[in-house]
Amino acid sequence: IDVIIRPLACTATVMIEIMGENLNEMPSRIKGAALSCILSDTLGFRSPTTTDLDRSTAQKLAEDLKIDVQYFASELFKAKSDVSKYTDPELILMDSKKYDVGGKKLRISVMETTQPQEILGRKKSLLKAMKDIEAEEGVDQILFFVIDISIIEISSTSFSLKIRTVFSGSPIYFGSENLTVLTRPSSFISKIGIKRGK
């Protein structure tokens, strides 16, 4: 079995690099999918994991497709933020992983969006769905992070985002309001403190 590991933000970038000149034979719809993958994984080149190769590969795909990268990224995140067709359990489990932390079984769920109000408007039903999933899976708690990716702040040395809302039925706290993490479930584990309930 051959395994390729590269320090890049997106596996689509690795795939395109491996293809080399064969990229010219790739159908437009596949190029569009690859471009979408790179823009999604790099948060439109704003993630600190973005490399020059991710950026140049995306630019090459956009040129081949004759589209503007920034406009396409804007439309991509707008479409990604439309969660109206998903049920509450689907939203909670869409980007989610289980962890054992401090003797607690947790499920950490993350939702990236440019329109957090759509999710916040469903808070009551989401909380109910979280309780149902907790009972079904036997986890102690589900933490559902709603990330407004339109307000991510990036400098040459840091990458900060504001956690607009954390849905949880139990007390939790964070070391700071701004977290220097990636928007992935595993990135939040070191930032979470569990308070003992009464």
C-alpha positions as CSV (number, residue, x, y, z in Angstrom):
1,I,0.0,0.0,0.0
2,D,1.4,3.4,-1.0
3,V,0.7,6.3,1.4
4,I,1.3,9.9,0.5
5,I,1.5,12.4,3.2
6,R,2.1,16.1,2.4
7,P,2.1,19.2,4.5
8,L,-0.8,20.8,2.6
9,A,-4.2,22.1,3.6
10,C,-6.2,19.9,1.2
11,T,-6.1,16.4,-0.2
12,A,-7.4,17.8,-3.5
13,T,-4.1,19.7,-3.8
14,V,-2.2,16.5,-3.4
15,M,-4.4,14.8,-6.0
16,I,-3.9,17.6,-8.5
17,E,-0.1,17.5,-8.0
18,I,0.1,13.8,-8.5
19,M,-1.9,14.0,-11.7
20,G,0.5,16.5,-13.3
21,E,-0.1,17.1,-17.0
22,N,-3.1,14.7,-16.8
23,L,-5.0,17.5,-15.2
24,N,-5.7,18.8,-18.7
25,E,-7.9,15.7,-19.2
26,M,-9.9,16.3,-16.1
27,P,-13.6,17.1,-16.8
28,S,-14.7,20.6,-15.7
29,R,-17.1,19.3,-13.1
30,I,-14.3,17.4,-11.4
31,K,-12.1,20.5,-11.5
32,G,-14.9,22.5,-10.0
33,A,-15.2,19.9,-7.2
34,A,-11.5,20.0,-6.5
35,L,-11.5,23.8,-6.4
36,S,-14.4,23.7,-4.0
37,C,-12.5,21.2,-1.7
38,I,-9.5,23.5,-1.6
39,L,-11.5,26.7,-0.9
40,S,-13.5,24.9,1.8
41,D,-10.5,23.3,3.5
42,T,-8.5,26.6,3.5
43,L,-11.5,28.8,4.3
44,G,-11.0,30.8,1.2
45,F,-7.2,30.9,1.8
46,R,-7.7,32.3,5.3
47,S,-6.8,29.2,7.3
48,P,-3.2,29.1,8.7
49,T,-2.8,25.6,7.1
50,T,-3.0,27.2,3.6
51,T,0.2,26.8,1.6
52,D,1.4,28.5,-1.6
53,L,0.8,25.2,-3.4
54,D,-2.9,25.1,-2.2
55,R,-3.3,28.7,-3.4
56,S,-1.6,28.3,-6.8
57,T,-3.5,25.0,-7.5
58,A,-6.8,26.7,-6.8
59,Q,-5.9,29.6,-9.0
60,K,-4.9,27.3,-11.8
61,L,-8.2,25.4,-11.5
62,A,-10.1,28.7,-11.5
63,E,-8.3,29.9,-14.6
64,D,-9.1,26.6,-16.4
65,L,-12.8,27.0,-15.4
66,K,-12.7,30.8,-16.3
67,I,-14.2,31.8,-12.9
68,D,-13.2,34.3,-10.3
69,V,-11.8,32.6,-7.2
70,Q,-13.1,35.1,-4.6
71,Y,-16.6,35.2,-6.1
72,F,-16.7,31.4,-6.3
73,A,-15.5,31.2,-2.7
74,S,-18.2,33.6,-1.6
75,E,-20.9,31.7,-3.3
76,L,-19.5,28.4,-2.0
77,F,-19.7,29.5,1.6
78,K,-23.1,31.1,1.1
79,A,-24.4,27.7,-0.2
80,K,-22.7,25.9,2.6
81,S,-24.4,28.1,5.1
82,D,-27.9,27.2,3.8
83,V,-28.8,24.4,6.3
84,S,-32.6,24.6,5.8
85,K,-32.7,21.1,4.2
86,Y,-30.9,19.4,7.1
87,T,-32.7,17.9,10.1
88,D,-31.4,18.8,13.6
89,P,-29.6,15.5,14.1
90,E,-28.0,15.8,10.7
91,L,-26.7,19.3,11.6
92,I,-25.3,18.0,14.9
93,L,-23.6,15.0,13.3
94,M,-22.4,16.6,10.1
95,D,-18.9,17.5,11.4
96,S,-18.6,15.6,14.6
97,K,-16.3,13.3,16.6
98,K,-16.3,11.5,19.9
99,Y,-13.6,12.0,22.6
100,D,-12.9,10.9,26.1
101,V,-11.9,14.0,28.2
102,G,-11.4,14.0,31.9
103,G,-13.4,10.8,32.4
104,K,-16.3,12.2,30.3
105,K,-17.5,10.9,27.0
106,L,-18.0,13.9,24.7
107,R,-19.2,14.4,21.2
108,I,-17.7,17.6,19.7
109,S,-19.7,19.0,16.8
110,V,-18.7,22.0,14.7
111,M,-20.8,24.0,12.2
112,E,-19.0,26.6,10.0
113,T,-21.3,29.2,8.6
114,T,-21.5,32.8,7.4
115,Q,-25.2,33.0,8.5
116,P,-25.2,31.9,12.2
117,Q,-28.7,33.3,12.7
118,E,-30.1,30.4,10.7
119,I,-28.8,27.9,13.2
120,L,-29.4,30.0,16.3
121,G,-33.0,30.3,15.3
122,R,-33.2,26.5,15.7
123,K,-31.6,26.4,19.2
124,K,-34.6,24.9,21.0
125,S,-35.0,22.0,18.6
126,L,-31.3,21.5,18.4
127,L,-30.9,21.2,22.1
128,K,-33.7,18.6,22.2
129,A,-32.0,16.6,19.4
130,M,-28.7,16.8,21.3
131,K,-30.3,15.2,24.3
132,D,-31.8,12.5,22.2
133,I,-28.5,11.7,20.6
134,E,-26.7,11.7,24.0
135,A,-29.2,9.1,25.3
136,E,-29.0,7.0,22.1
137,E,-25.1,7.0,22.0
138,G,-24.5,6.9,25.7
139,V,-22.3,10.0,25.7
140,D,-22.2,12.3,28.7
141,Q,-22.4,15.5,26.6
142,I,-22.6,17.0,23.2
143,L,-20.9,20.3,22.5
144,F,-22.1,22.0,19.4
145,F,-19.9,24.9,18.3
146,V,-21.4,27.5,15.8
147,I,-18.5,29.2,14.0
148,D,-19.1,32.4,12.1
149,I,-16.3,32.1,9.5
150,S,-17.0,35.6,8.2
151,I,-15.4,37.2,11.3
152,I,-12.2,35.1,11.4
153,E,-9.2,37.3,12.3
154,I,-5.8,36.4,10.9
155,S,-2.4,37.9,11.4
156,S,1.1,36.7,10.5
157,T,1.3,35.0,13.9
158,S,-2.2,34.0,14.9
159,F,-5.5,32.8,13.7
160,S,-8.4,33.7,16.0
161,L,-12.1,33.1,15.8
162,K,-15.0,34.0,18.0
163,I,-17.2,31.2,19.2
164,R,-20.6,32.9,18.7
165,T,-22.5,30.2,20.5
166,V,-21.9,26.9,22.2
167,F,-25.0,24.7,22.6
168,S,-24.7,22.6,25.7
169,G,-26.9,21.3,28.5
170,S,-24.0,21.3,31.1
171,P,-21.7,24.0,32.4
172,I,-18.5,24.6,30.3
173,Y,-15.9,27.3,30.1
174,F,-13.1,28.4,27.8
175,G,-9.7,29.8,28.6
176,S,-10.4,32.9,26.5
177,E,-13.1,34.4,24.3
178,N,-10.9,34.2,21.3
179,L,-9.5,30.7,20.5
180,T,-6.4,30.1,18.5
181,V,-7.6,26.9,16.9
182,L,-8.7,25.5,13.6
183,T,-12.4,25.0,12.9
184,R,-12.2,21.2,13.4
185,P,-13.7,19.2,16.3
186,S,-10.3,18.0,17.4
187,S,-9.0,21.5,17.6
188,F,-11.3,22.4,20.5
189,I,-10.4,19.6,22.9
190,S,-7.4,21.3,24.5
191,K,-9.5,24.5,25.0
192,I,-12.4,22.9,26.8
193,G,-12.7,22.8,30.6
194,I,-15.4,20.7,32.2
195,K,-16.9,22.1,35.4
196,R,-18.4,19.6,37.9
197,G,-22.1,19.9,38.0
198,K,-24.1,20.2,41.2
